Amino acid sequence: MDVFLIDHYDSFTHNVIDWLAGSDGVLAIHCVAWDDAPGLAKAANSHAPLVISPGPKSPNDVPPTMALLRQQLGLVPILGICLGHQMLAAMSGARIVRGQAPHHGTARRILVDAVKPGLLAGLAPSFAAGVYNSLVVEAISLPPIWTINARCDLGEVQAMSYSGGGAPAFGLQFHPESFLSQGADVIRANWIAAVQAWRSAQESASQQGMVQ
């Protein structure tokens, strides 16, 4: 299954690729730089799932990726990690603000919403994850098309899922690919399951259209 990863020249990009690719060959990862206009056009036209990488910038510093997200949200599955998570929130109208403290290479407690766990379904109610950020999504400004699935012990948003209809989308402030993070395999499996369910629905709708 083809997946396009939009790279923001982050040192963790290759770790994200290795984590997503796994050893089962389910996902074929195509890496495209955020400032590669032809590559972004190819990603947009592919109708393939998108993964938005971490990065050293803020959402406003990477308008090509923001434009891609505005175009594709609800049309194809999207997973945003760290900066990618913030981009999903920002392009939906939320504010990105300074966190209570910068955390770079720190293991923090992630507290999962028991009722709406999103991509974290199947994980313990509290687990450790690696965080590398100084910016966070301001929870109060997050529009209702997003559901908060987890916060850290400081109350800051750590996971969210798109509830606006269409294809699924998820944001993770923490780094699931980090060696500091627990539950990486579960999160990857949940992402793959969400993508496969979306694809099955697309194929079923296409077949029904052909029959009619």
N, C-alpha and C positions, 0 to 999 in steps of 0.2 A: 504494500500500500504506500503510495507516494505521499510524502509530507514535505512542505517547504519550510525551512527554518530561516527566518530573517535575522541576520547577524549584525550586531552593533559593535563589532570589533572588541568583544569582551574576552577576557582571559578564560572565562568559564564556558565559552561556546563549544569547544571540543568536548568538554565534560558532558554538556547537555546532549550533544550528538551521540556520544557513546552510551549515555543512559537511555535515550530514546530508542536507539538502534537495537540495543540488547544483543542477545545471541540467538534469537529465534527467527530472525529474518522477516518479521511481520511488517516492519516499517522500513521504507527506503527514504533516507533523509537527503534532501537537496538543499544545500546551504547557499543563500543569496545575501550579499552585503546590502545594507540598508540604502546605500548610495549608488547601487547598480540599477539604473532605471530600466534597462532591458530585462534584467533578472526579475525585478519586481513586477513588470508587466507579464512576464511568463508565469510567475506565481499566481497573479490575479486571474489570468486566463485559464489556468489549469483546473480550477474548481477543486483543488486539493486542500486538505487541512493545512493550517498554518501554525507554526510555533514562533513566538516572538521572544528573542533572546534577552538575557540581561545586558547591561551596558553601563558605561561610566557617565552617561548623559542624563538629562531630564527629558520628559516627553516632548517639550517644546523645541528641543534641539534636533529632533529627527522627524521633520514634517513629512517626508516620503512614507515612512512607516505609519504615521498617524493617518495619512490619506488612504493608505491600503486598508487599514482597520475600519475606517468609516465606510469604505466600499464593501468590505467582506463580512462585517459583523452580522450574524444571523443567516448568512448564505453558506459559509463553510465552517467546520469546527476550528476553534482557535484556542491555543494555550499560550498565555503570557507569563513569563517568569521574571520577577524582580522589575526591571525597567518595563518589560512587556506587560506585566500586571498593572503598573502605573499608567501605561499608555491606554489600556483598555478603559480604565476609570476616567482618565483625562478626556479622551475623545467622546465619552458619554456625558461630560459636563462636570465631573467631580474635580475637586481641588487636590493638588499634590502639594504637601506641606512637609516641613522639617519634622522628623521624628523626635521623640522625647530625648533620644540619645543615639548617636551613630553606632552601628554595629557592623563590624567587618571581620568575618571569620569567627563569629560567636554562635554558640548553640543556645537557642532560646526555646522556652516551652510554648508549644502551639496548642491552643485549647479549641477543640472541635465542637461545633454546634451539633448536639445529639439528634436534633430533629431534621436539620438541613446540612448534612455533611459535605454535599457536593462531591468533588473529586477525591475527598479524604474519606469516603465511605469505607468502612472496614478497618480503619486505623483506631488506635486507642484514643480515648477522649482527650488525653494529654500526651504529647510526644515531643521529642527534641528535633529541632531542625536548624540547619545552618543559615544564618542571615548575613547579608553583605550590603547594607544600605544605610543611607542617612535621610532619604525621603520616604514618605508613606502616603497612602490614600487617606484623605480626610473622610472618616466614616459618615459624618452627618451630611456631607455634600454628595454622597454616592446616590445616584438616582435609583428609583425602584425597579428598574430593569435588571439590577444586580442584587443578588442575595449574598450576604456575608456568611461564609461557611466556617470561618475560624479567625481567632484573634490571638495575639501573643499575650504574655502575662502583663504587658503594659496596656492592654486593651486596643492595640493597633491592629488594623485589618491585615490578615495574613493569607486569607483565601476567600475567593468570591466566585460565583457562577452566574452566568447570564440567564435571566428569566424573561427575556423579551420576546421569545418565540423564534422558530426557525432552528438553525444549526446551533449546537451547544458551544459555549465558550467558557473558559475558566482563567482566573488569574491567581497566581501564587506569588506572594511577596518573598517568601523564603525560597531557598534553592534546593529543590528535591534531589538534584544530582550531586550535592555536596556529601562528602564522607561524614559530615556531622549530622546528616539528616537520617532519621528513621523512616521506614515505610516507603522507600523509593520504589520498590517493586510493586507495591499495592497501588501507588499513585499512577505509575506507568500503565498497569493493567486496567485501571479505571478509565484512563484517557483512551486507551485502545478500544475498550468496550464502548465508550461513548461515540467514538469515530465509526466503529463498525455498525453500531445501531443506526447512526445517521445515514451511512452508506446503504444499508439494507432498506431503509425507508425510501431513500432516493430511487433505488432500483425498483422497489415495489410500485412506487408512484409512476415511474417510467413505463413499466410493463402494463399497468392499468390504463395508462394513456394510449398505449399502442392497441390494446384490446378494444377500447372505445372508438 
